[in-house]
């Protein structure tokens, strides 16, 4: 487990923490938040770093029932609206030259 402390203005800290939560290799276990009027916000996060989880497989289904599996590195998944997600990651070819 790692302990990460982030301090700054709330409007800058919150987007950073959102990015951190979206990383597949980082599991956010818990966090402690303290708000200081003069200094902004301080968040202490307890995280597990699992680099082996860096590659995730996304499975797509075609209309005719076929399954397509895509291994992606550094997968990020964001739910934009209820039931609508954006998935991004890096594709790689182990047989490429």
N, CA, C and O atoms as a DFTB+ gen file, in Angstrom:
388 C
 N C O
     1  1       0.839      -1.169       0.000
     2  2       0.000       0.000       0.000
     3  2       0.890       1.239       0.000
     4  3       1.934       1.278       0.650
     5  1       0.448       2.247      -0.744
     6  2       1.143       3.525      -0.803
     7  2       0.250       4.615      -0.229
     8  3      -0.977       4.534      -0.290
     9  1       0.883       5.620       0.322
    10  2       0.162       6.782       0.846
    11  2       0.549       7.974      -0.019
    12  3       1.727       8.317      -0.122
    13  1      -0.445       8.604      -0.640
    14  2      -0.212       9.736      -1.526
    15  2      -0.953      10.941      -0.964
    16  3      -2.149      10.862      -0.684
    17  1      -0.248      12.055      -0.798
    18  2      -0.861      13.271      -0.289
    19  2      -0.906      14.302      -1.410
    20  3       0.106      14.583      -2.053
    21  1      -2.095      14.862      -1.634
    22  2      -2.293      15.872      -2.672
    23  2      -2.842      17.122      -2.002
    24  3      -3.812      17.050      -1.247
    25  1      -2.223      18.271      -2.276
    26  2      -2.668      19.539      -1.698
    27  2      -2.795      20.575      -2.797
    28  3      -2.016      20.592      -3.750
    29  1      -3.782      21.432      -2.651
    30  2      -3.927      22.519      -3.611
    31  2      -5.340      23.054      -3.641
    32  3      -6.147      22.783      -2.751
    33  1      -5.623      23.815      -4.675
    34  2      -6.952      24.367      -4.850
    35  2      -7.913      23.243      -5.236
    36  3      -7.568      22.365      -6.027
    37  1      -9.127      23.278      -4.667
    38  2     -10.084      22.209      -4.873
    39  2     -10.357      21.955      -6.351
    40  3     -10.493      20.805      -6.769
    41  1     -10.438      23.027      -7.146
    42  2     -10.749      22.859      -8.562
    43  2      -9.617      22.200      -9.349
    44  3      -9.817      21.775     -10.487
    45  1      -8.433      22.116      -8.748
    46  2      -7.317      21.415      -9.391
    47  2      -7.109      20.028      -8.794
    48  3      -6.703      19.106      -9.501
    49  1      -7.379      19.872      -7.518
    50  2      -7.176      18.581      -6.852
    51  2      -8.215      17.556      -7.298
    52  3      -7.870      16.406      -7.568
    53  1      -9.474      17.955      -7.379
    54  2     -10.537      17.007      -7.724
    55  2     -10.340      16.364      -9.104
    56  3     -10.490      15.147      -9.215
    57  1     -10.009      17.128     -10.167
    58  2      -9.760      16.473     -11.461
    59  2      -8.566      15.517     -11.425
    60  3      -8.572      14.478     -12.086
    61  1      -7.540      15.879     -10.646
    62  2      -6.387      14.992     -10.511
    63  2      -6.805      13.668      -9.882
    64  3      -6.410      12.604     -10.360
    65  1      -7.602      13.720      -8.811
    66  2      -8.057      12.500      -8.152
    67  2      -8.957      11.678      -9.067
    68  3      -8.914      10.448      -9.028
    69  1      -9.765      12.331      -9.883
    70  2     -10.602      11.611     -10.854
    71  2      -9.735      10.853     -11.845
    72  3     -10.030       9.705     -12.177
    73  1      -8.667      11.486     -12.321
    74  2      -7.737      10.816     -13.228
    75  2      -7.071       9.623     -12.549
    76  3      -6.904       8.567     -13.158
    77  1      -6.699       9.795     -11.306
    78  2      -6.049       8.729     -10.555
    79  2      -6.973       7.515     -10.417
    80  3      -6.524       6.379     -10.571
    81  1      -8.243       7.740     -10.131
    82  2      -9.218       6.662      -9.949
    83  2      -9.472       5.888     -11.234
    84  3      -9.865       4.723     -11.179
    85  1      -9.259       6.506     -12.383
    86  2      -9.553       5.860     -13.658
    87  2      -8.447       4.922     -14.123
    88  3      -8.647       4.162     -15.070
    89  1      -7.309       4.957     -13.490
    90  2      -6.176       4.119     -13.892
    91  2      -6.394       2.681     -13.438
    92  3      -6.640       2.426     -12.259
    93  1      -6.303       1.749     -14.374
    94  2      -6.587       0.351     -14.055
    95  2      -5.542      -0.264     -13.130
    96  3      -5.846      -1.218     -12.415
    97  1      -4.326       0.257     -13.127
    98  2      -3.273      -0.316     -12.286
    99  2      -3.247       0.277     -10.877
   100  3      -2.445      -0.147     -10.045
   101  1      -4.114       1.254     -10.601
   102  2      -4.159       1.881      -9.284
   103  2      -5.519       1.637      -8.656
   104  3      -6.552       1.972      -9.236
   105  1      -5.512       1.053      -7.467
   106  2      -6.750       0.801      -6.734
   107  2      -6.783       1.744      -5.533
   108  3      -5.919       1.680      -4.659
   109  1      -7.778       2.610      -5.502
   110  2      -7.939       3.548      -4.397
   111  2      -8.630       2.823      -3.248
   112  3      -9.785       2.418      -3.377
   113  1      -7.936       2.656      -2.131
   114  2      -8.475       1.924      -0.984
   115  2      -9.319       2.830      -0.102
   116  3     -10.433       2.469       0.280
   117  1      -8.796       3.996       0.219
   118  2      -9.549       4.978       1.014
   119  2      -8.849       6.316       0.901
   120  3      -7.694       6.393       0.482
   121  1      -9.562       7.378       1.282
   122  2      -8.922       8.686       1.313
   123  2      -9.463       9.497       2.483
   124  3     -10.570       9.263       2.968
   125  1      -8.663      10.444       2.917
   126  2      -9.012      11.358       3.999
   127  2      -8.902      12.769       3.446
   128  3      -7.875      13.142       2.878
   129  1      -9.962      13.552       3.615
   130  2      -9.998      14.901       3.055
   131  2     -10.080      15.927       4.175
   132  3     -10.868      15.787       5.110
   133  1      -9.246      16.970       4.063
   134  2      -9.285      18.094       5.002
   135  2      -9.318      19.374       4.183
   136  3      -8.512      19.556       3.271
   137  1     -10.244      20.253       4.508
   138  2     -10.375      21.519       3.798
   139  2      -9.862      22.636       4.708
   140  3     -10.300      22.778       5.849
   141  1      -8.923      23.426       4.176
   142  2      -8.361      24.572       4.888
   143  2      -8.701      25.814       4.082
   144  3      -8.415      25.882       2.886
   145  1      -9.307      26.787       4.729
   146  2      -9.768      27.973       4.011
   147  2      -8.632      28.710       3.302
   148  3      -8.799      29.144       2.163
   149  1      -7.487      28.857       3.955
   150  2      -6.387      29.598       3.350
   151  2      -5.609      28.747       2.343
   152  3      -5.194      29.246       1.297
   153  1      -5.416      27.485       2.653
   154  2      -4.521      26.632       1.873
   155  2      -5.236      25.836       0.793
   156  3      -4.576      25.340      -0.120
   157  1      -6.539      25.694       0.852
   158  2      -7.257      24.863      -0.114
   159  2      -7.611      23.522       0.501
   160  3      -8.071      23.459       1.641
   161  1      -7.400      22.468      -0.238
   162  2      -7.799      21.131       0.181
   163  2      -6.573      20.229       0.284
   164  3      -5.619      20.371      -0.481
   165  1      -6.609      19.305       1.232
   166  2      -5.560      18.295       1.381
   167  2      -6.243      16.935       1.396
   168  3      -7.139      16.688       2.203
   169  1      -5.812      16.056       0.495
   170  2      -6.368      14.705       0.426
   171  2      -5.222      13.719       0.583
   172  3      -4.216      13.796      -0.121
   173  1      -5.390      12.802       1.508
   174  2      -4.437      11.703       1.682
   175  2      -5.112      10.452       1.147
   176  3      -6.160      10.040       1.644
   177  1      -4.507       9.853       0.133
   178  2      -5.055       8.650      -0.506
   179  2      -4.186       7.451      -0.151
   180  3      -2.958       7.533      -0.141
   181  1      -4.839       6.353       0.134
   182  2      -4.156       5.083       0.344
   183  2      -4.469       4.224      -0.874
   184  3      -5.628       3.905      -1.138
   185  1      -3.429       3.852      -1.612
   186  2      -3.625       3.155      -2.882
   187  2      -2.761       1.901      -2.954
   188  3      -1.722       1.797      -2.302
   189  1      -3.220       0.958      -3.761
   190  2      -2.408      -0.190      -4.154
   191  2      -2.022       0.020      -5.608
   192  3      -2.862       0.344      -6.448
   193  1      -0.748      -0.167      -5.892
   194  2      -0.259      -0.055      -7.269
   195  2      -0.018      -1.464      -7.786
   196  3       0.829      -2.193      -7.270
   197  1      -0.778      -1.839      -8.821
   198  2      -0.690      -3.181      -9.393
   199  2      -0.327      -3.072     -10.878
   200  3      -1.219      -3.088     -11.727
   201  1       0.973      -2.961     -11.207
   202  2       1.356      -2.791     -12.607
   203  2       0.928      -3.958     -13.487
   204  3       0.781      -3.792     -14.698
   205  1       0.726      -5.132     -12.902
   206  2       0.288      -6.280     -13.703
   207  2      -1.138      -6.101     -14.218
   208  3      -1.550      -6.806     -15.140
   209  1      -1.887      -5.183     -13.647
   210  2      -3.249      -4.897     -14.109
   211  2      -3.261      -3.818     -15.192
   212  3      -4.318      -3.288     -15.536
   213  1      -2.093      -3.499     -15.722
   214  2      -1.995      -2.440     -16.721
   215  2      -2.683      -2.823     -18.030
   216  3      -3.171      -1.953     -18.751
   217  1      -2.725      -4.124     -18.342
   218  2      -3.390      -4.592     -19.558
   219  2      -4.735      -5.193     -19.183
   220  3      -4.816      -6.101     -18.356
   221  1      -5.789      -4.673     -19.803
   222  2      -7.148      -5.177     -19.616
   223  2      -7.682      -5.586     -20.979
   224  3      -7.261      -5.049     -22.003
   225  1      -8.606      -6.532     -20.991
   226  2      -9.224      -6.974     -22.234
   227  2     -10.646      -6.445     -22.309
   228  3     -11.449      -6.641     -21.397
   229  1     -10.941      -5.771     -23.411
   230  2     -12.280      -5.269     -23.683
   231  2     -12.936      -6.226     -24.659
   232  3     -12.338      -6.588     -25.672
   233  1     -14.153      -6.638     -24.366
   234  2     -14.867      -7.559     -25.249
   235  2     -16.060      -6.847     -25.872
   236  3     -16.897      -6.278     -25.171
   237  1     -16.126      -6.886     -27.187
   238  2     -17.222      -6.289     -27.935
   239  2     -18.048      -7.407     -28.554
   240  3     -17.501      -8.432     -28.962
   241  1     -19.356      -7.218     -28.626
   242  2     -20.251      -8.186     -29.265
   243  2     -20.816      -7.573     -30.536
   244  3     -21.316      -6.448     -30.526
   245  1     -20.731      -8.327     -31.638
   246  2     -21.300      -7.856     -32.898
   247  2     -22.781      -8.187     -32.940
   248  3     -23.283      -8.935     -32.101
   249  1     -23.475      -7.627     -33.921
   250  2     -24.912      -7.866     -34.058
   251  2     -25.206      -9.349     -34.256
   252  3     -26.208      -9.855     -33.751
   253  1     -24.331     -10.055     -34.994
   254  2     -24.569     -11.479     -35.250
   255  2     -24.017     -12.392     -34.150
   256  3     -23.951     -13.607     -34.336
   257  1     -23.622     -11.826     -33.014
   258  2     -23.235     -12.630     -31.859
   259  2     -21.761     -12.977     -31.741
   260  3     -21.365     -13.638     -30.782
   261  1     -20.944     -12.552     -32.686
   262  2     -19.506     -12.805     -32.581
   263  2     -18.900     -11.931     -31.492
   264  3     -19.387     -10.835     -31.215
   265  1     -17.845     -12.426     -30.887
   266  2     -17.141     -11.708     -29.827
   267  2     -15.777     -11.256     -30.344
   268  3     -15.046     -12.032     -30.960
   269  1     -15.452     -10.014     -30.090
   270  2     -14.146      -9.459     -30.453
   271  2     -13.470      -9.040     -29.155
   272  3     -14.033      -8.271     -28.375
   273  1     -12.260      -9.548     -28.924
   274  2     -11.523      -9.201     -27.712
   275  2     -10.324      -8.335     -28.079
   276  3      -9.544      -8.670     -28.970
   277  1     -10.197      -7.218     -27.374
   278  2      -9.104      -6.283     -27.614
   279  2      -8.313      -6.067     -26.329
   280  3      -8.835      -5.479     -25.382
   281  1      -7.064      -6.529     -26.276
   282  2      -6.240      -6.197     -25.112
   283  2      -5.759      -4.749     -25.244
   284  3      -5.228      -4.357     -26.282
   285  1      -5.950      -3.965     -24.189
   286  2      -5.553      -2.561     -24.193
   287  2      -4.713      -2.251     -22.965
   288  3      -5.036      -2.674     -21.854
   289  1      -3.639      -1.513     -23.175
   290  2      -2.814      -1.040     -22.062
   291  2      -3.360       0.284     -21.564
   292  3      -3.926       1.066     -22.328
   293  1      -3.186       0.523     -20.288
   294  2      -3.556       1.799     -19.668
   295  2      -5.009       2.172     -19.947
   296  3      -5.321       3.303     -20.318
   297  1      -5.877       1.196     -19.761
   298  2      -7.302       1.382     -20.018
   299  2      -7.890       2.444     -19.100
   300  3      -7.643       2.451     -17.894
   301  1      -8.667       3.334     -19.690
   302  2      -9.420       4.333     -18.939
   303  2     -10.870       4.206     -19.365
   304  3     -11.180       4.197     -20.556
   305  1     -11.755       4.107     -18.386
   306  2     -13.178       3.974     -18.655
   307  2     -13.918       5.060     -17.888
   308  3     -13.759       5.200     -16.676
   309  1     -14.731       5.827     -18.613
   310  2     -15.480       6.921     -18.011
   311  2     -16.939       6.784     -18.416
   312  3     -17.249       6.626     -19.597
   313  1     -17.834       6.846     -17.436
   314  2     -19.257       6.814     -17.743
   315  2     -19.720       8.252     -17.960
   316  3     -19.719       9.061     -17.032
   317  1     -20.114       8.562     -19.194
   318  2     -20.528       9.916     -19.560
   319  2     -21.977      10.176     -19.135
   320  3     -22.280      11.203     -18.529
   321  1     -22.842       9.257     -19.452
   322  2     -24.250       9.274     -19.065
   323  2     -24.574       7.873     -18.585
   324  3     -23.777       6.953     -18.767
   325  1     -25.719       7.705     -17.983
   326  2     -26.104       6.381     -17.496
   327  2     -26.135       5.405     -18.670
   328  3     -26.906       5.575     -19.615
   329  1     -25.291       4.388     -18.596
   330  2     -25.222       3.368     -19.638
   331  2     -24.359       3.718     -20.835
   332  3     -24.209       2.892     -21.736
   333  1     -23.785       4.916     -20.877
   334  2     -22.922       5.336     -21.981
   335  2     -21.517       5.561     -21.450
   336  3     -21.281       6.433     -20.614
   337  1     -20.584       4.752     -21.956
   338  2     -19.207       4.820     -21.472
   339  2     -18.258       5.108     -22.612
   340  3     -18.497       4.731     -23.759
   341  1     -17.176       5.784     -22.273
   342  2     -16.064       5.977     -23.193
   343  2     -14.923       5.124     -22.663
   344  3     -14.568       5.203     -21.487
   345  1     -14.355       4.313     -23.538
   346  2     -13.237       3.445     -23.171
   347  2     -12.070       3.808     -24.078
   348  3     -12.212       3.872     -25.299
   349  1     -10.928       4.041     -23.469
   350  2      -9.734       4.358     -24.240
   351  2      -8.557       3.585     -23.677
   352  3      -8.533       3.243     -22.495
   353  1      -7.590       3.314     -24.522
   354  2      -6.385       2.613     -24.102
   355  2      -5.425       2.516     -25.264
   356  3      -5.705       2.995     -26.363
   357  1      -4.295       1.896     -25.013
   358  2      -3.276       1.740     -26.051
   359  2      -3.318       0.319     -26.568
   360  3      -3.306      -0.642     -25.800
   361  1      -3.367       0.205     -27.867
   362  2      -3.342      -1.095     -28.504
   363  2      -1.889      -1.427     -28.875
   364  3      -1.090      -0.530     -29.142
   365  1      -1.569      -2.684     -28.887
   366  2      -0.205      -3.085     -29.235
   367  2      -0.238      -4.374     -30.033
   368  3      -1.191      -5.147     -29.938
   369  1       0.786      -4.603     -30.805
   370  2       0.905      -5.793     -31.648
   371  2       2.187      -6.515     -31.259
   372  3       3.287      -6.036     -31.535
   373  1       2.038      -7.674     -30.615
   374  2       3.236      -8.399     -30.165
   375  2       3.995      -9.025     -31.320
   376  3       5.147      -9.428     -31.160
   377  1       3.352      -9.111     -32.501
   378  2       4.007      -9.716     -33.656
   379  2       4.551      -8.662     -34.626
   380  3       5.127      -9.001     -35.660
   381  1       4.364      -7.390     -34.287
   382  2       4.813      -6.307     -35.181
   383  2       6.333      -6.218     -35.232
   384  3       7.031      -6.684     -34.331
   385  1       6.819      -5.621     -36.285
   386  2       8.280      -5.497     -36.434
   387  2       8.785      -4.175     -35.931
   388  3       9.986      -3.912     -35.983
